[in-house]
Structure formats: C-alpha cells, structure tokens
Amino acid sequence: MGKKYLSIRFRLICIFMIVATIIIFVNFVLYYKMNSSMKQIDSSYTSNKELITLQNKLKNIQDKLSDYLYYQKNDDLNNYYGYVANYKEQLNKLNDDIVTDKNLLLEKKVKNISETYIEATEETINYKRNRDIDNYQKAFTRADRLYTYLHNEIYLLNNAKFEDNTKSYSDMLSFFKTTELLNIFILTTAILLCMVLILFVINNFLAPLNDLVNAANKIGKGNLNIEVKPSTLEDEINVVIIAFNKMVISLQEHIQKLKDSMEIESKFKERQILMESHLKDTQLKCLQAQINPHFLFNTLNAGAQLAMLEDANQTYTYIHKVAEFFRYNVKKDSGASTLAEEIELVDNYIYILNVRFAGDICYNKDIDKTLLNISVPSMFLQPIVENCIKHGFSDENVKKEINLTVSSLDDNVKISVSDTGIGMTKEDIERIFSENNIITNEEENEENNIGINNVCERLRLFYNKKDVMSITSKGIGKGTTVTMYINR
C-alpha cells in the first residue's frame, strides 16, 4: 500500500491550527481567570457603595423634612416624598431574613429602624399640618433621635463590611498573584511547545531541500553522475526531487546527443569547406576568363573619342552612354548613391535599349526635383526597369511604355515604375514576395539581372523597415506597377 500524499500546504495548515488552538486555549484560560478575579474585586466594594448611597439618601430625607417643617413649602414636601421613595427602593436590597451572620443582622436592624424612622417623619408632617404642637414636637424629637441612631448604625454596618471586604481583597490579591505566575508558566510552556513543534516540522522540510541544493551545486560544477534520495514524505518536495532526478537523466542524454550531433556537424563542415575550396578555384578560373570591366570601360571611351573625331555624333552619343552605364556599374556596384544618379543610370539604360530596338520603348518621367539629392542604395532602380523590359515586354506585340514617377508621400518618398506590358496575376505577385522564393546565383546573375527580390531586400536593410515595396497589376495584358517607399 502506497504512502498517502500530504501536501506541504495541508501540513502547514495543520501546524498552524495546532499552534493557534494552543495559544487561543491558553489565552482563553488566562482571560477567564483574570475576568473572574476582576469581578470578585469589583463586587467586594459594591456593598460599601450601596451603604454610602443609602446614607446620603437618609440625609436628604432628614434635610427636606426640616426644610418643610421650617418653611412649609410644597416643593420641599414633594422632594421629601421623592427621597423617601428612593430610600425605600434602596432598603429592599438589604437583608430582612433571620440569620446568624453579624453583618446580615445589622442589615436587618437598619431596615427595621428605617421603617420606624419613616413612620415617625410622616407622623411629624401630619401633626404639623394639623397644627398639633404638642404631638408635633414629640414626633419630631423621636424622628430626629431615630435619624441619629439610624445614621450611626449604617456607619457601623459600612465599616464592618469594609473590614470584611478588605480581608477578602487581600485574599483575592494573593490568589491573583499566584494565578498570574501560573498563567506565565502556562503561556511560556505553550510557546516553547509550539517552537519545538515548528522546528521539528521545518527540519523535516529542509532536510530534503538541502540535499536538493547540494545536488544542484554539484551539477553546476559539471558533475552529472548524481541522484538525490527521495523524501520519506509524499509531498511537493518529493515530487520536485523525482522531477530533478529525471531532469538529470534527460540532461545526460541530451549532452550525449549533442556530442554525437557535433561530431556529425564537424564532419559535415569539413566536407563543406572542401567543396567551397573547389568552388572558389572554379570561380577564379571563370573570373580569369572574363573581360576586365575597367578595360571595357576604357575601350568604349576610346571608341567615343574616335567617333567624335570622325563627326559621327550619334555613334559618339551611343558609345558615351554605354561607357557611362558601365562606369556606374564599376563605381556603384555596392554602397550608397543619390536618387539623381540612379535616375541618370535608368536614362542611359533606356537610351541604349532604344538604339538597339529602334526607339520602340516610350519612356516618361515625372520627377520632384527637390528629392534628387536623397541617399539611396546603389543599383536599386535600374533592375526594376530592366525587369519591366525583360518580362513585361516579352510579347513583341504589346505597347512598350515605361513611366517613372518620384513624389513625396508624408515623410517618405514614393517611387513608381509602371509599364504597359503583359501584366501579372495575383499568384505571380504573391510568389515574388514569398519567403520560399529563393533566387539562385544563376537566376540572379543572368544577363546582370539583380531581381526584384534582391532590390526589396537591399531596401529593407538600407532603411531598416519592412514595407518598402508593393506590386500591383490589373491583370494579364494590363501592365504592372512597382512602387517603392523610401525614407527622405
């Protein structure tokens, strides 16, 4: 039978509940004992407070009685009756049973004398109102004597109770100190017990974690031949340890596969370097067989000078344009140029072709001259025009017209090259911009054609933005427009 899974959260909650229960129970016991002691202390002197109140009410009755007898005012009489009612209500709290306790006997005595005193005061008032002087004086003398006696009895009762309460207070104070020491002992014991319990549980948690940390440090130093012993408890830590051991095994396997892969890659690179070496030799031999561009450029210049000496102006102009075209290719094969130079290259290119094809190509320009000095990548415009002629005018029967437009568009420069050629389908346009449309060196270098893809990629690198070119066509036989968006 497998071990039962107990999560760390559940065990921590259990520990917290146990500790909290102990602390709450101890605090409850302390609170109960403290509250009980405070109630006993408070009740010790309640009787003294009540006797003092009774004594004050008795004095109020005697004072209002004297005031009425002397002044004979109804307000004094009403106040007298009010104090009598309060006094009787206070008397009801005193003992009137037959007991052996000295203080309770004094309470019964005070209650009986009080009733006799109230009767004497009422008789005095009645005799006074009936103008019975003899009986009035006797009744008043009796009431005054009872008042003095009653006042003394209440005083004696209050002192007796105070002595008893003082003794009880001393006993309770001693008990309270003992309870306080006991409470401190209980609370200290509870705290120590909780600390021991917490330390025990934490130690069970940290032991496997320490093993895991030590193993991780060893792996960090390169030692992969290690395994952490699983915990005896089924919890998250044990799950992490099992996953850690699996990770170590996977890491060992991955490193072995990586070594095997590096060996294979190393052998492949050796073969590739050997093949590239043979290819360089072949390219060098091909390069040696080509005409030197500088030699061709100088030869064309010599032919142009000779044509000028012989007054062959058209031949001179043609050879001069061809020489300028090759000069630009030699000078601007890479790097930056200006828009004016790129447009001039296109002008020369169109001129050369029109001489070749008897002026069949109609070439129109709409140029914003304020934009001619902006910096552009070299050889980005002529390949687009060449593509129009090579592919757009592949059908000899189509009208051969090229329109070049340069204008401002917000913060960009819009350059459009449109033709009246055979047009393109939507699929052809998508294929040109497809990431999978890879142009081989043979395709790209055929007849010095750099290609739209090459131009687009160079514009993106030069201006560090993605949207640099768009191609639109209304369909087959309706021409094509290539638009480029470059920075000022």
C-alpha positions as CSV (number, residue, x, y, z in Angstrom):
1,M,0.0,0.0,0.0
2,G,1.5,3.4,-1.1
3,K,2.1,6.3,1.2
4,K,-0.7,8.8,1.4
5,Y,0.0,12.1,-0.3
6,L,0.1,15.0,2.2
7,S,0.8,18.4,0.6
8,I,3.0,21.0,2.3
9,R,0.1,23.4,2.4
10,F,-2.0,20.9,4.3
11,R,0.7,20.1,6.8
12,L,1.4,23.8,7.3
13,I,-2.3,24.5,7.9
14,C,-2.4,21.6,10.4
15,I,0.6,23.0,12.2
16,F,-0.9,26.5,12.2
17,M,-4.2,25.1,13.5
18,I,-2.5,23.2,16.4
19,V,-0.4,26.2,17.4
20,A,-3.3,28.6,17.1
21,T,-5.5,26.2,19.1
22,I,-2.9,26.0,21.9
23,I,-2.4,29.8,22.0
24,I,-6.2,30.5,21.9
25,F,-6.9,28.0,24.7
26,V,-4.2,29.4,26.9
27,N,-5.3,32.9,26.3
28,F,-8.9,31.9,27.0
29,V,-8.0,30.4,30.3
30,L,-6.0,33.4,31.2
31,Y,-8.8,35.7,30.2
32,Y,-11.4,33.7,32.2
33,K,-9.3,33.8,35.3
34,M,-8.4,37.4,35.0
35,N,-12.0,38.4,34.3
36,S,-13.3,36.2,37.3
37,S,-10.7,37.9,39.6
38,M,-11.7,41.4,38.4
39,K,-15.4,40.7,39.0
40,Q,-14.6,39.4,42.6
41,I,-12.6,42.6,43.3
42,D,-15.3,44.8,41.9
43,S,-18.1,43.1,43.8
44,S,-16.1,43.3,47.1
45,Y,-16.8,47.0,47.4
46,T,-20.3,47.2,45.8
47,S,-22.0,46.8,49.2
48,N,-19.9,49.7,50.6
49,K,-21.0,51.9,47.7
50,E,-24.7,51.0,48.3
51,L,-24.4,51.8,52.0
52,I,-22.9,55.2,51.3
53,T,-25.7,55.8,48.8
54,L,-28.3,54.8,51.4
55,Q,-26.7,57.1,54.0
56,N,-26.8,60.0,51.6
57,K,-30.5,59.4,50.8
58,L,-31.3,59.2,54.5
59,K,-29.6,62.6,55.0
60,N,-31.7,64.0,52.1
61,I,-34.9,62.9,53.7
62,Q,-33.9,64.5,57.1
63,D,-32.9,67.7,55.3
64,K,-36.1,68.0,53.3
65,L,-38.2,67.2,56.4
66,S,-36.5,70.0,58.3
67,D,-37.0,72.4,55.4
68,Y,-40.7,71.7,55.1
69,L,-41.3,72.0,58.9
70,Y,-39.5,75.3,58.9
71,Y,-40.7,76.9,55.6
72,Q,-43.8,74.8,54.9
73,K,-43.3,74.8,51.2
74,N,-44.9,72.3,48.9
75,D,-41.7,71.8,46.9
76,D,-39.9,70.7,50.0
77,L,-42.7,68.3,50.8
78,N,-42.7,66.8,47.3
79,N,-38.9,66.4,47.4
80,Y,-39.3,64.7,50.8
81,Y,-41.7,62.1,49.4
82,G,-39.4,61.6,46.4
83,Y,-36.4,60.9,48.6
84,V,-38.5,58.6,50.8
85,A,-39.5,56.5,47.7
86,N,-35.8,56.2,46.6
87,Y,-34.8,55.3,50.1
88,K,-37.4,52.5,50.3
89,E,-36.2,51.2,47.0
90,Q,-32.7,51.1,48.3
91,L,-33.9,49.4,51.5
92,N,-35.2,46.4,49.5
93,K,-31.6,45.4,48.7
94,L,-30.9,44.8,52.4
95,N,-31.4,41.5,54.2
96,D,-34.7,41.0,56.1
97,D,-34.4,37.3,56.9
98,I,-33.4,35.8,60.3
99,V,-29.7,34.8,60.0
100,T,-26.7,34.3,62.2
101,D,-24.2,36.4,60.2
102,K,-23.3,39.6,62.1
103,N,-23.4,41.9,59.0
104,L,-26.7,40.5,57.8
105,L,-28.2,41.0,61.2
106,L,-27.0,44.6,61.1
107,E,-28.7,45.0,57.6
108,K,-32.0,43.6,59.1
109,K,-31.7,46.1,62.0
110,V,-31.1,49.0,59.7
111,K,-34.1,48.1,57.6
112,N,-36.4,47.9,60.6
113,I,-35.2,51.1,62.1
114,S,-35.5,52.8,58.7
115,E,-39.2,51.8,58.5
116,T,-39.8,53.1,62.1
117,Y,-38.0,56.4,61.2
118,I,-40.1,56.9,58.0
119,E,-43.2,56.3,60.1
120,A,-42.0,58.9,62.6
121,T,-41.3,61.5,59.9
122,E,-44.7,61.0,58.4
123,E,-46.4,61.4,61.8
124,T,-44.4,64.6,62.3
125,I,-45.6,66.0,59.0
126,N,-49.2,65.1,59.8
127,Y,-49.1,66.8,63.2
128,K,-47.5,69.9,61.7
129,R,-50.2,70.1,59.1
130,N,-52.9,69.7,61.8
131,R,-51.2,72.3,64.0
132,D,-51.0,69.8,66.9
133,I,-48.0,71.4,68.6
134,D,-47.5,69.0,71.4
135,N,-47.6,65.8,69.4
136,Y,-45.7,67.5,66.6
137,Q,-42.7,68.3,68.9
138,K,-42.7,64.8,70.3
139,A,-42.9,63.2,66.9
140,F,-40.1,65.4,65.5
141,T,-37.9,64.7,68.6
142,R,-38.5,61.0,68.1
143,A,-37.8,61.2,64.3
144,D,-34.6,63.2,64.9
145,R,-33.4,60.6,67.5
146,L,-34.1,57.8,65.2
147,Y,-32.2,59.5,62.4
148,T,-29.1,59.9,64.5
149,Y,-29.3,56.3,65.6
150,L,-30.0,55.0,62.1
151,H,-27.1,57.1,60.7
152,N,-24.8,55.6,63.2
153,E,-26.0,52.0,62.5
154,I,-25.4,52.5,58.8
155,Y,-22.0,53.8,59.5
156,L,-21.2,50.8,61.7
157,L,-22.5,48.4,59.0
158,N,-20.4,50.1,56.4
159,N,-17.2,49.8,58.5
160,A,-17.9,46.2,59.2
161,K,-18.4,45.4,55.5
162,F,-15.3,47.3,54.6
163,E,-13.2,45.3,57.1
164,D,-14.6,42.1,55.6
165,N,-14.1,43.3,52.0
166,T,-10.5,44.4,52.8
167,K,-9.7,40.9,54.1
168,S,-11.4,39.3,51.0
169,Y,-9.4,41.8,48.8
170,S,-6.1,40.7,50.3
171,D,-7.0,37.1,49.8
172,M,-8.0,37.7,46.2
173,L,-4.9,39.8,45.6
174,S,-2.7,36.9,46.8
175,F,-4.7,34.5,44.7
176,F,-4.4,36.8,41.7
177,K,-0.6,36.9,42.0
178,T,-0.5,33.1,42.2
179,T,-2.7,32.9,39.2
180,E,-0.6,35.4,37.3
181,L,2.6,33.3,37.9
182,L,0.7,30.1,36.9
183,N,-0.5,31.9,33.7
184,I,3.0,33.0,32.8
185,F,4.2,29.4,33.3
186,I,1.4,28.0,31.1
187,L,2.0,30.6,28.4
188,T,5.8,30.0,28.4
189,T,5.3,26.3,28.2
190,A,2.8,26.7,25.3
191,I,5.2,28.9,23.4
192,L,8.1,26.5,23.9
193,L,6.0,23.6,22.8
194,C,4.9,25.5,19.7
195,M,8.6,26.3,18.9
196,V,9.7,22.7,19.3
197,L,6.8,21.6,17.1
198,I,7.6,24.2,14.4
199,L,11.4,23.4,14.5
200,F,10.6,19.7,14.1
201,V,8.4,20.2,11.1
202,I,10.8,22.7,9.5
203,N,13.7,20.3,9.9
204,N,11.6,17.6,8.1
205,F,11.0,20.1,5.3
206,L,14.6,21.5,5.0
207,A,16.5,18.2,5.1
208,P,15.4,17.0,1.6
209,L,15.7,20.6,0.3
210,N,19.3,20.8,1.5
211,D,20.1,17.5,-0.3
212,L,18.5,19.0,-3.4
213,V,20.6,22.2,-3.2
214,N,23.8,20.3,-2.7
215,A,23.0,18.1,-5.7
216,A,22.2,21.3,-7.8
217,N,25.6,22.8,-6.8
218,K,27.4,19.6,-7.9
219,I,25.6,19.6,-11.2
220,G,26.6,23.3,-11.6
221,K,30.2,22.2,-11.3
222,G,29.8,19.7,-14.0
223,N,29.1,16.5,-12.0
224,L,26.1,14.9,-13.6
225,N,26.6,11.4,-12.0
226,I,24.4,12.2,-9.0
227,E,21.0,11.2,-7.7
228,V,19.0,12.7,-4.8
229,K,17.4,10.3,-2.5
230,P,13.6,10.7,-2.5
231,S,11.9,12.0,0.7
232,T,10.1,9.7,3.1
233,L,7.1,12.0,2.9
234,E,4.8,12.2,-0.1
235,D,4.6,15.9,-0.7
236,E,5.6,18.6,-3.3
237,I,9.2,18.4,-2.2
238,N,9.3,14.7,-3.1
239,V,7.7,15.4,-6.4
240,V,10.4,18.0,-7.1
241,I,13.2,15.5,-6.2
242,I,11.7,12.9,-8.5
243,A,11.5,15.5,-11.3
244,F,15.0,16.7,-10.5
245,N,16.4,13.1,-10.9
246,K,14.5,12.8,-14.2
247,M,15.9,16.1,-15.4
248,V,19.5,15.0,-14.6
249,I,19.0,11.8,-16.6
250,S,17.5,13.8,-19.5
251,L,20.4,16.3,-19.3
252,Q,22.9,13.4,-19.5
253,E,21.1,12.0,-22.6
254,H,20.9,15.5,-24.2
255,I,24.6,16.1,-23.7
256,Q,25.4,12.8,-25.3
257,K,23.1,13.5,-28.2
258,L,24.7,17.0,-28.5
259,K,28.2,15.4,-28.6
260,D,27.1,13.0,-31.3
261,S,25.5,15.8,-33.3
262,M,28.6,18.0,-33.0
263,E,30.7,15.2,-34.3
264,I,28.4,14.7,-37.3
265,E,28.3,18.5,-37.9
266,S,32.1,18.7,-37.7
267,K,32.4,16.1,-40.4
268,F,29.8,17.9,-42.5
269,K,31.6,21.2,-42.2
270,E,34.9,19.6,-43.2
271,R,33.2,18.3,-46.4
272,Q,31.5,21.7,-46.9
273,I,34.8,23.6,-46.6
274,L,36.4,21.2,-49.1
275,M,33.6,21.8,-51.5
276,E,33.8,25.6,-51.1
277,S,37.5,25.4,-51.8
278,H,36.9,23.6,-55.1
279,L,34.2,26.1,-55.9
280,K,36.5,29.1,-55.2
281,D,39.0,27.5,-57.6
282,T,36.3,27.2,-60.3
283,Q,35.1,30.7,-59.8
284,L,38.6,32.1,-60.0
285,K,39.2,30.3,-63.3
286,C,35.9,31.7,-64.6
287,L,36.8,35.2,-63.4
288,Q,40.1,35.0,-65.2
289,A,38.2,34.2,-68.4
290,Q,36.0,37.3,-68.1
291,I,36.7,40.7,-69.7
292,N,38.1,43.2,-67.2
293,P,35.3,45.9,-66.7
294,H,37.9,48.7,-66.5
295,F,39.4,47.6,-69.8
296,L,35.9,47.5,-71.4
297,F,35.1,51.0,-69.9
298,N,38.4,52.5,-71.3
299,T,37.9,50.8,-74.7
300,L,34.4,52.3,-75.0
301,N,35.8,55.8,-74.1
302,A,38.4,55.4,-76.8
303,G,35.7,54.5,-79.3
304,A,33.6,57.5,-78.3
305,Q,36.6,59.8,-78.9
306,L,37.3,58.3,-82.3
307,A,33.6,58.7,-83.3
308,M,33.7,62.4,-82.2
309,L,36.8,63.0,-84.3
310,E,35.0,61.4,-87.3
311,D,31.9,63.6,-86.7
312,A,29.7,60.6,-86.0
313,N,27.7,62.3,-83.4
314,Q,25.0,59.6,-82.9
315,T,27.7,56.9,-82.7
316,Y,29.6,59.1,-80.2
317,T,26.5,59.6,-78.0
318,Y,25.6,55.9,-78.1
319,I,29.1,54.8,-77.2
320,H,29.3,57.5,-74.5
321,K,26.1,56.4,-72.9
322,V,27.3,52.8,-72.9
323,A,30.5,53.8,-71.3
324,E,28.7,55.8,-68.6
325,F,26.5,52.8,-67.9
326,F,29.5,50.5,-67.4
327,R,31.3,53.2,-65.4
328,Y,28.4,53.4,-63.0
329,N,28.3,49.6,-62.6
330,V,32.0,49.6,-61.8
331,K,31.8,52.5,-59.4
332,K,28.5,51.8,-57.7
333,D,28.4,48.1,-57.5
334,S,27.7,48.4,-53.8
335,G,27.1,51.1,-51.2
336,A,25.1,54.3,-51.4
337,S,24.2,56.6,-54.2
338,T,21.8,59.5,-54.9
339,L,18.4,59.4,-56.5
340,A,19.7,61.7,-59.3
341,E,22.5,59.2,-60.2
342,E,20.1,56.3,-60.1
343,I,17.7,58.1,-62.5
344,E,20.6,59.0,-64.8
345,L,21.5,55.4,-64.9
346,V,18.0,54.5,-66.0
347,D,18.0,57.2,-68.6
348,N,21.3,55.8,-70.1
349,Y,19.9,52.3,-70.0
350,I,16.7,53.3,-71.8
351,Y,18.7,55.2,-74.4
352,I,21.0,52.2,-75.1
353,L,18.0,49.9,-75.5
354,N,16.2,52.3,-77.8
355,V,19.2,52.4,-80.1
356,R,19.2,48.6,-80.0
357,F,15.4,48.3,-80.6
358,A,14.9,51.3,-83.0
359,G,13.2,53.5,-80.4
360,D,10.3,51.2,-79.6
361,I,10.4,52.0,-75.9
362,C,8.5,55.1,-74.8
363,Y,10.0,56.5,-71.6
364,N,8.2,59.1,-69.5
365,K,9.3,60.8,-66.3
366,D,7.5,62.9,-63.6
367,I,10.2,63.8,-61.1
368,D,10.1,66.0,-58.0
369,K,13.5,67.7,-58.4
370,T,13.6,68.6,-54.7
371,L,14.1,64.9,-53.9
372,L,17.1,64.2,-56.3
373,N,19.8,64.5,-53.6
374,I,18.4,62.0,-51.1
375,S,20.6,59.0,-50.3
376,V,19.6,55.6,-51.8
377,P,21.2,52.2,-52.2
378,S,23.0,51.9,-55.5
379,M,21.6,49.9,-58.4
380,F,18.1,49.7,-56.9
381,L,16.1,51.4,-59.7
382,Q,17.7,50.1,-63.0
383,P,16.9,46.4,-62.1
384,I,13.2,47.3,-61.8
385,V,13.2,48.9,-65.2
386,E,15.2,46.0,-66.7
387,N,12.6,43.6,-65.2
388,C,9.8,45.6,-67.0
389,I,11.6,45.3,-70.3
390,K,12.7,41.7,-69.9
391,H,9.4,40.3,-68.6
392,G,6.7,42.9,-69.2
393,F,7.6,43.3,-72.9
394,S,8.3,39.7,-73.6
395,D,5.5,39.8,-76.1
396,E,6.7,41.8,-79.1
397,N,3.1,43.0,-79.9
398,V,2.5,44.9,-76.7
399,K,2.9,48.6,-76.4
400,K,6.3,49.4,-74.9
401,E,5.9,52.3,-72.5
402,I,7.6,52.9,-69.1
403,N,6.6,55.7,-66.7
404,L,8.9,56.7,-63.8
405,T,7.3,58.9,-61.1
406,V,9.0,60.3,-58.0
407,S,6.9,62.2,-55.4
408,S,6.6,63.0,-51.7
409,L,4.2,60.9,-49.5
410,D,4.1,62.1,-45.9
411,D,7.6,61.5,-44.5
412,N,8.5,59.1,-47.3
413,V,9.4,59.3,-51.0
414,K,7.2,57.3,-53.3
415,I,8.9,55.9,-56.5
416,S,6.8,54.2,-59.1
417,V,7.9,52.3,-62.2
418,S,4.9,51.3,-64.3
419,D,4.8,49.6,-67.7
420,T,2.2,48.7,-70.3
421,G,3.4,45.1,-70.6
422,I,1.7,41.7,-70.3
423,G,0.8,42.3,-66.6
424,M,0.9,39.8,-63.7
425,T,-1.6,37.6,-61.9
426,K,-2.2,37.8,-58.2
427,E,-0.4,34.4,-57.8
428,D,2.7,35.7,-59.6
429,I,2.9,38.8,-57.2
430,E,2.5,36.6,-54.2
431,R,5.2,34.2,-55.4
432,I,7.6,37.1,-55.8
433,F,7.2,38.2,-52.2
434,S,7.0,34.6,-50.8
435,E,9.7,33.8,-48.2
436,N,10.2,30.5,-50.1
437,N,11.0,32.2,-53.3
438,I,14.8,31.7,-53.3
439,I,16.7,33.0,-56.3
440,T,19.8,31.0,-57.2
441,N,23.0,32.7,-58.3
442,E,22.5,31.6,-61.8
443,E,19.0,33.1,-62.0
444,E,20.1,36.3,-60.2
445,N,23.2,36.9,-62.4
446,E,21.5,36.0,-65.7
447,E,22.1,39.0,-68.0
448,N,23.2,41.1,-65.0
449,N,19.6,40.9,-63.7
450,I,19.7,41.6,-59.9
451,G,16.0,40.8,-59.5
452,I,13.1,42.3,-57.6
453,N,13.7,40.1,-54.5
454,N,17.3,41.4,-54.3
455,V,16.2,45.0,-54.6
456,C,13.5,44.6,-52.0
457,E,15.9,43.0,-49.5
458,R,18.5,45.7,-50.0
459,L,15.9,48.4,-49.5
460,R,14.8,46.8,-46.2
461,L,18.4,46.6,-45.0
462,F,19.3,50.1,-46.1
463,Y,16.2,51.8,-44.5
464,N,15.7,49.3,-41.7
465,K,12.0,48.8,-42.3
466,K,9.8,46.0,-43.8
467,D,7.2,47.7,-46.0
468,V,9.4,49.1,-48.8
469,M,7.8,47.8,-52.0
470,S,4.5,46.8,-53.5
471,I,3.5,45.4,-56.9
472,T,0.1,45.9,-58.5
473,S,-1.4,44.8,-61.7
474,K,-4.9,44.9,-63.1
475,G,-4.4,41.5,-64.8
476,I,-3.0,39.9,-67.8
477,G,-2.3,42.4,-70.6
478,K,-2.9,45.4,-68.4
479,G,0.6,46.3,-67.3
480,T,2.4,46.2,-63.9
481,T,3.3,48.9,-61.4
482,V,6.2,48.5,-58.9
483,T,6.1,51.1,-56.1
484,M,8.9,51.7,-53.6
485,Y,8.6,53.7,-50.4
486,I,11.9,55.0,-49.1
487,N,12.9,57.5,-46.4
488,R,13.9,61.1,-47.2
